[in-house]
Amino acid sequence: MTRDAMLRKAADRRDPWDVVVIGGGATGAGVAVDAAARGYSVLLLERGDFGCGTSSRSTKLVHGGVRYLRQGNVSLVFEALRERGRLLRNAPHVVHDLAFLVPCYRRRDLVMYGVGLKAYDLLAGRSPFGHAVVVSAAEAARRLPTVRTDGLRGGVVYHDGQFDDSRLLIHLLMTAADLGACVVNYAAVTGLTRDASGTISGVRVRDAEGGGEFVAAAKVVVNAAGPFCDEVRRMASPAAAPMLAASQGSHVVLDRAFLPGGSALLIPETPDGRVLFAIPWHGHTLVGTTDVALPAAPVDPHATDAEIDFILETVGRYLTRKPARGDVLGTFAGIRPLVKSGGNTAAMSRDHAMHVDAPGLVTITGGKWTTYRSMAEGCVDKAAAVARLPHRPCRTAELRLHGSAPPDPTDPLAIYGTDAAAVRQLMAADPSLAAPLHPALPYCGAEVVWAVRAEMARTLLDVLTRRTRALYLNARAAVEMAPQVADLMARELGRDPAWAAEQVRSVREAAGE
């Protein structure tokens, strides 16, 4: 994927696209893949970088949602567990099985969580993931060496999926492009157009880099703008009632020493009614998430001091060594687009909602990463009906995503799947690109060059937060390597030293320096 070619393709087209998608997160990318796989012409537009909002800031789990089972939302859990298995099969280079331990300090909890997680397995049916078992206190401590053993009665081990969200998103977009879709980042939709009958007939687009504007005609427009979908809905109807309630979920990243084994920790209940996860991720320990209701969704959310303290204090109750603020290597926060249903946000369902806001405009919102594919299937069915497109069946249930390859735990580039060979070719052509960018992080210069040349990275933050996860894993290390990465990007993009300096400043600001 190259942005210049994609932008030209979008701006130069005169015929209406079958489907124009607003939003380059998980839902929008899923819709683009589904529609393109059916043979429809597709344009996807994202006002920032792909996944710059919620879709790169998740808890990195492909899961049914054990807390939704406790809430009694069996249908959502069943759907998510089915999609979990499909994701593992279709993107095995990005998604993998992960064992979770629920430590139990009361014998009745062993029974309650054991039964609940056995039910979770039953809903999953024949699954490629492991099965739940009740284990002794000694076995629990063996699996999770840092768990607090005072009063520990045993534990329940169950299995779910783990992934890298922004890497999966990039490969979804590359899949859409492979299928003929046009995908453009830094392309803001500034308005909707209508035909003589009042039907939505397209979108007005502004190129955020060059400043140019154009109109993209469409047979149907899909609003997949996530937490910002109400903004798009108001373009069609300024009086549209809000569909969403915004909830912020924050995470902290700690050293691997806090979770040295291969298992994750699930804390079954927090004061705000959620579960809290501590999971191994890219050689570090990721802990989250919170649930804080917000009056509106910020474009660039940040973990608050109160949220960080909440996470550290809660996870500290279950570990032999309680993490302190000085142990925090990185933080990030995302906004959940929760469909309004009353009550507090922790109790709200992650079900999605779909609505035809005006003739020619279909909104899809809510949901969760795990169910993006099934959400997209229903949305494209609806969009095709609204636009009276030729009926074509969904093909994505068994569609292998771009890069799909058997996982190789020994390969540091395995997450690139089949693209790993191209990254290695860059190293072979210029051995300096094989050198680590920082001793504390697992990234090299070839990954930066690949991100610019093939994955439409345009800014230093694109590379350090989404094409790699450097800023989230270790903010200080990311700041230290930022000048070198900015120089590599400037060379690839034809930018001057002033651009590189401004990019480094933006990273320091994002890191709180």
N, C-alpha and C positions, 0 to 999 in steps of 0.2 A: 504494500500500500504506500503510495506517495501522495502527499496532500495536494501538490500542484496539479497532478493529473486528475485527482478526484474533483478538485474545485472547478477545473476547466470543464470536466464532464457534466457537472451540475449546472454551471452557469450557461453553457452553450446549448443545452438541450431545449428544443422548442416544443416537442410533443409532451403531452401530460405524462407524468409518471403514474403507474398504476397505484402505488402507495408511497406517500411521503411520511416519514417517521420523524417526530420531534423528540429528541432525547437520546443520548448516546450512553446510557447506562445498561444494566442487565436487561430490563424489560424492552427497551428500544432495540438493543442489539438482537434480542431473541425474536422480536417481530420481524426485523430485517432478514434474519436467517430464514425464518419460516416462510416469509413471503417470497424471497428470492428462490428458495428451494422448490416452491410450487411453480416457478417460471414467471412470476410477476416482475415488472420493472420496479425497482426500489431505490429511493433516495433517503438516506438518514442524515440528519443535521443535529449537531451538538454545539451549544453556544460556547462551551469551554473545551477542556480536554475530555476525551472519552473516560467515563467513570470518575470524573473529578469530584462527584458528590458521593452519595450513599454507596454506590457499587464498588468503590475501592476501599471502603471504610467499615466493612462488616467484621463479624467475629471469625471469619474464615472457616465456617462450618457448612457442610452440605448435609443437612439433617432433617429428620421429621419434626423435631421440636418436642422434647419430652414435656416441657411445661404446657404445651397446647393439649397434650393428652390428659394432663392433670385438670385442665380447664374443661375437658369433655368435648373438645373440638376434634372428634375422631376423623371426620372427613378430611380436614386439612392435613392431619398427621398421615393418613393413608396416602393422600396424593403426594405429599412431600417424600415419603419413604419410597414410593414407586419412582419418582423422579430422581431421587438419590441414586438408585441402582442404575438408572439410565445414564446419569452423568458419569458414574464410574466407568461404565462400558464405553461411552462415547468420547471421554477425555481422560484416559487413564494416566497421561503424563502430568496432569494438573490436579486430579482428584485421587485421594487414597484413603484407605481404611485407617481409623484411629481408635484405639481402645481408651475408654474413659473409666475412671474409678470414682464411685460415689462413696466416700468414707462414712461409716455409720457408727455413732457413739451411743446408740440405744438399740437394744435387740429388736424392738418392734420396727425400727427403721429398716433393718435387714429384711424383714418380711415384707414391709410395705413397698420399699423400692425394688426388692427382688420381684415381687408380683407385677408391679407396674412396668418394669423394664422387660419382663417376659412377655407382657401384653404388647409392648412396643415391637418386640421381635415377631410376634404373631401377625401383627398388622403388616409387617414388611414382607411376609410370605417367604418364598424362595429368594433369598437375598445373597449377593456376593460378599456381604459384610459378616463379621463375626457375631456370635450370639452371647446373650447375657448369662452371667454366672455369679453366684454368691460365693465370696471367698473369705477366708479366715483373716484375722487381724495380721498375722505374720505374712500371709500372702499379699495383703493390701500394702503393707510396708515394703515388701520386696518390689512390688510393681511401682510404687510411688515412694521412693526412699526419703523424701522430705516431708511426708505427711505427718501431722501430729499424732503420736501414738498414745498419749495419755487418755485412758478411757475408751480407746478404739475397740469396738466389738467385732469388726470385720468390714466388709465392703461389698458393693455390687459393681461388677465390671460389665460394661456394655459397649457396643461399637457404633460409631457414626462416621461420616465422611469429613475430611478436611481438604481445603483447597487454597489456592492463592487467587483471590477474587479478581484483581485487576489483570492478572495474566490470563485467566479464563476469559475475561471480557475482551481483551485484545484478540484472542484466538477466535472468539465468536465473531468479531468484526471482520477478521481475516477470512473466516468461513463465508460470511455474507459477500465479501468482495470476490472470493473465489467463485461464488455462484452468480456473479454479475452485478451485485448491488453497488451503488455509489455511496460511500460513507465519508463525511466531512466533519472534522472538528474545527473549533473556533469559527463556527458559522451560526450566527444567532438569527433565530426567527423573530422578526420584528412586527409581523402582522399577518393576517389571513386575508385572502382575496375571495370574492364571491362572483358567481356568474349572474346573469340577468334574473334568474329565478330565486336568487338568494342562497343558493347552495354553495358551501365552501368549495373553492375551485383551485386552491393553491396557497402558497406561503411567500411572504416577502423575506428575503435573506440578506443579511449584512456580513461580509467577510471581515472578521475581527482583526485580521492581520493587515490586509491591504486596504480596507475601508470601502471596497466596491460593494454594490448592491445589485440584486437580481431577483426575479420572480420565478419560482418553480411551480409550474402547473401540476395539479394532481387530480386523480379520479377520487381519491379518498385520502384524508390526512389522519394519521394516528398520533394522538397526544400521549407520549410516554415519558413525560418530563419529571416523573418521580415526585419529590416533595414540592416541585414548582408547577405541577400540572394545573393548579387552579389559576395561575397566571395565564396559561394558554387558553383555558376555558373562558376567561374574561375577555380575551381578544375576540371571541365569538359572541359573547353575551356579557357585557359589563356588569350586569346584575346577578350573574351566576352565583348561587350559594356555595360556599366552600365545601368540598368533599372530604378534606383531609384534616387530621390533627397531627402536628409535628411532635416528634419525640426524639430527643438526643440520646444516643448511646455512645459512651466513651470507653476507651481501652488504654491500658498502659503496657509497656514492654519492659521486661526485666531480663537479667542475665539468665543463661541456661541453667546455672547452678540452682536456681529455685525449683526447677523441674527437670532433674538430670536424666530421668528414665525416658522410655519411649511412650509412656502413657500420659493422658490428660487428666485433669481434676475437674469434677463437677461438684459445685456447692449447690445443694438442692433448693435452698430457699434463702433469699436475702431480705433485708428489711423492707424493700420496695416491691416485694412479691415476685421477683425474677429468680432465675437461676444464674449463677456466676460460673464462668469457665476459666480455667488456666490451662493453656495448651502449648505444646512445643511447636515452634514455628520458625523456620529458617534459622535454626541454631540459637533461638532465643525463647523466652517464655512470654506469651501473650495472655493478658488477663482482662476480662470484661464480661458483661457490659452493664452500663447503667441505663436508667430509664427516666429521663427528665422531660416533662412536658414543656413545650415552648409555644409562645403565642404566634410565632411565624418561623419559617425555615430560613436560617442564615445561609448565605452562599458558601461560606468557608467556616464551618463550625470548629470550635476548639474545646478540648477537655478542660473543664473548670477545676479550680483547686479543690472545691468540695467533692467533685466526682472522683478525682484522683485519690483524695484521702479516703473516700468511701471504698473504693476498690482495694486499696492497700490494707485498710483495716479489716475488711471482710475476708479477703484471702489469707491475711495473716493469722486469723483464728484457726486455720486448718493446716498451717505449715510450722515446722520446727523452728524456722528462722523467719521472723516477721519482716517483710520488706518495708523500707523507709523511703522517704522522698529522694534521698541521695542514691537509691538503687534504680530509680527510673531512668531508662535509657531513651525512651521515646513515648509519645502519646499521640492518639488521634481520636477523632469523633466523627460520627455520621448521623444523618437525620433519617429516621424511619417515616415513610409516608403511610400513616395509619388511617384507614377509612373510619370516619366518624361513626361512633356507635354509643356514645355516652360512657361514663365511668372514667377511671384513670387509665393512662396509656399502657401501664403494665398489664392491665386486664384486657386490652383491646386485641382482637384477633389479627393475625397476619393474612387473613383472607384478602383477595383482591376484589376490585370492583371495576365494572366496565359500563360505559354510558355513552350513548349517542347524544352529544351536546347540541349539535345543530346538523342539518343535512350535510353530509360530507365530512364530519368531524367525529371521530371515535376516541374516547378517552379510556385508557386503562391505567389503573394505579393501585397502590397497596401491594400485597403479596410479599414474597421473600425470594432471596437469590435461588434457593433450591427449586422453586416451582416456576422459574422464569420460562421454561420451555412450554409447559402446559398452559401457562397464561398466554404466551404468544400464539399458541395454536388456536385457542378460543378467540383471541383478538383478530387474527387474520381471517378466521371464518366469518366473524361479524363484519370486518372491514370489506371483505369481498362481497358480502351480501349487500352492504350499504352502497357500494360502487357498482354493483351488478357486474362484477368481473366473472369470467368463466370459472365454473367450479373446478377446483383442483384439490385433491386430498393432501393432507399434511404429510410431510416426509421426514420430520425431524426426530421421531422417536428412536430411530436406529441410525441416524446420521452421525458419522464420525466427524468430530470437529477438526479444524485446521491444526496440524501438528500432532494429531493423535498417534501415540506410539506406546509400546509397553514401558512401564516405569523402570528406571535403573537407579537405585539408591546410591550407587557409587559414582554417578556422573553429576558433577556440579551444574551442568547445563541441561539436565534431564527435563526441567520444567518447560524448556523450549520445544520439547518433542522433536519432530522431524526437522525443525528449523535449527536445532543445535549444530547440525553439520555446516550450515551457512555461517553461523557465528564462529565456528572453528576455522572456516576458510579465511575469515577476516584476520584471525590470529596468525595463520600461516603466511598470509600476504604481508603482515606487519607485526612481527613478534612483540613489539612494544605494547600492542593492544592486549596481550595475554597477561600482562602484569597486574596484580591486584591494585585496585584504586585506593584501598585503605586496609591495613592489617586486621581491623575489627569487623570487616564486612566481606561477604563472598562475591564481590563484583569486580569485573575487569573492563578495560576500555572497549573491547570488542562489543560488549553488550550495549554500550552507549552508542557506538556507531550503528549497530543494528537497529536500535530503537529509532534513530533518526532516519535511516535509509528505508526501513521496511515497516515501521510501526507508527509513523506519523507523529513522533515526539517533536514538539516545537519549542518547549521551554525547559529550563533546568529542573523546575518542579515536576514537569511531566516525567522526566527520567528518574529523579531521585525519590518520587513518591509512588509512581504508578508503573513505569516500565521496569524499574527495580523498586525495592521497598526500603532503600537506605535511610531515608529521613525518619521513617516510622520505627525502624529497628534500632537505630542509634543516631540520634539527632546531632550529637557533637561530632561523631565521625563523618556524617554526611556533610556538615559544614566544612570540615577540614578537607574533604575531597572535592568540594564544590568548584574551586577554581580550575582544577585539572579537567573536570567533566565539562565545565563551561567552555574551556578552550577547545576541547574535542568537538563539542556541538557547534561552536562558532566556525570552526574549519569546515564542518559538513554543511552548515546552513549558509555559509558565506556572510557571516555577521562580523562586525568590527569589535575591537576591544571594549568599547563603551557598552555594547550590548552584553558582552560577557560579564563585565563588572556589575551591571544592573541585575543580571540574573543571579549572581552570587549574593547580592544584597537582598533579593527576594527570598532566597533560601534562608539566609540568616534571620530575616524577619519571621518566616514561618517557623523557624526553630526557637523563636523567642529570644533571640540575641539582639 
